[in-house]
C-alpha cells in the first residue's frame, strides 16, 4: 500500500538555514525504500511548541498524511518541545512503539534513556517522534519499521485490532 508521509524537522539552526537537515534525508530514504511511502510535505520549523503544533495539524488535516515523522526536539534541553507539541494535537498515544525505539537504542548507548520521543494518533494519522541525529533516526525507525504498516492500517480502520 502507498503511504503519504509528512516530514517535520524541529530545529532552530535548521530553520534559520545554519545547519543542513541530514536526518530528514535519512528519513526520506527509509520511507521510500523500507516503507514504500512518499513524502507529501516537508517542513523545518524552529523549536517552538506552537509552530510544531501548527505544522503537525496541517500535515494531518490538510495534507491528510497517513504518517508524520518528526526529527529533533526530543532531548532534555529547554527548547526540546516536540513530544509536548505532539501530545497537544493528538487524541491517543502508542507507548509500545516509543518504548521499542528506546529499547533498541539502549542496546548501543545508555544515553538513549534520555530520548523523550512519543508516538501518537491524530484522527487517522500516526505521528512518530524521532531523534535529531541521523544515526539515532535510523536506529529508532528501523526498530519499529516492521510494525508501522500494521499500525497505519489499524489507525485507518483497515487492519485487524490485536488484543495483547
N, C-alpha and C positions, 0 to 999 in steps of 0.2 A: 504494500500500500504506500502511496505517496504522502509524505508528511510535510505540512507547511510549518516552517520553524522561524521564530523570531530570535534575534541575537542582540543582547543588550550588554554593553560594557560599561561598568561604573568605574570611572577613573577621572580624577581631577586633571592630572597631567595629560591623559589621553584626550580629554575633551578640549583641552587648550592646544592640542597639536604638538605637545612637547615630548610625547612618548608614542612609539609605534605599538599598535594593538596586536601583538604577536599571538596572544591567547585566542583572539577571535579567529585568526587564520587556522589555528589548530582545530577549533570547534567547527569551522566551516568544512574542513577536510573530513573530520569524523562524521559529521551529519551526512555528507554526500556519500562517503564510502561505506560506513557501517550501518547507518540508519535509512539510507535511500530517501533522504529528505532534501528539501530545498530551502535556503534562507530567503524568506519573503520580505524581511525587514531587518535592517541592521542599524543600531544607534550606539553612539558613545555619549554618555551623559556624565556630568560631574557627580561626585559622591554627595548628592543632596536627596534626601528622602522624597520630597515632593516631585522632583524630576524623574527619579526612578519609578515612582508610583505612576506618574502620568504616562511614561513610556510603556510600562507593563500593561496598563489599561488599554492604551491604543493598540498595542500589538495583539492583545487578546480579543478585544471587542471590535475594532475597526478592521484590522488585517486578518482576523479570525485564525490566528496561528494555532495549530494543534499543540505545539510545544514552544516554550520560550526558555532559552538557555541564557543565564546571566553569567558574567565573569567579573570578578572583583568585588571589593567592598564586603568581604565575608570574614575579615580578621577581627582583632580586638581594638583596633585604632578607633579614636573618637569619631572619625569620619566614615568608618565602615558601617553602613546602614542598610545594605542590600537585603539582608534577611528581614529586618523590621519593615522595610517598604514592601517586600513580597507578602508578608503576612497581613499587612494592612489592606491589600487589594484581593486577598484570597478568601475563599469560604472554608476550605478544608486543607489539612496537612497530610503528607505521606511520609511519616517519620522513618519508616523502614528503609526507604531509598537513601535518605540523608545519612542514616546510620551505616548503611553499606558502603557509602563513599568514604566516610571517616574511617571505618574499619579497614578498608583496603589500603588507605594512605598510612594508617598506623603501622602497617607491616614494614613500611620504609622508614618512617620517622615519627617519633612521639609528638613532634610539633603539630601533627595533624589533629590532635585533640583540640587545638585552638581554632580550627575551621568551624565557623558557625552557620554554614550554608543550610538552607531548608529546601524542601520540595513541597509544593503546594498546588492547589487546584483553584482556578478562577473559571467558573462556568464550565466550558468544555475545553479548557486549556490547562495543560500541565506546565508548571513553572519549576525549573531546576536551577538553583544557585550553584555555581562552580567557583573554584578558587581563581585568583587573578594571574597565576603564573602558568605558562604552557605545560610544564611537566605535571603540575597539580591538576590542570584541566584534563589532560589525557588520562591520568590515573583515576580521577573521580568519575569521569564519564564512562570509561571502559569497565569500571566496577559495576555499573548498573545498565550498561548498553543493552544486554540481552533481555532485560525486563521492560525497557521503555516502550516497545511496540505493544506489549500486552497492557501496560498501564494506559497508553493512549487509547486503545480500543475500549477499555473499561470506562475511561473518562468520557468518551464519546457515546457510551451506551451500546457499543457494538460487540463488546467482548464478554466473556463469562466472568462473573464475580466469583472470587475464591474465598471460602471461609478458611481461616487458619486455625 
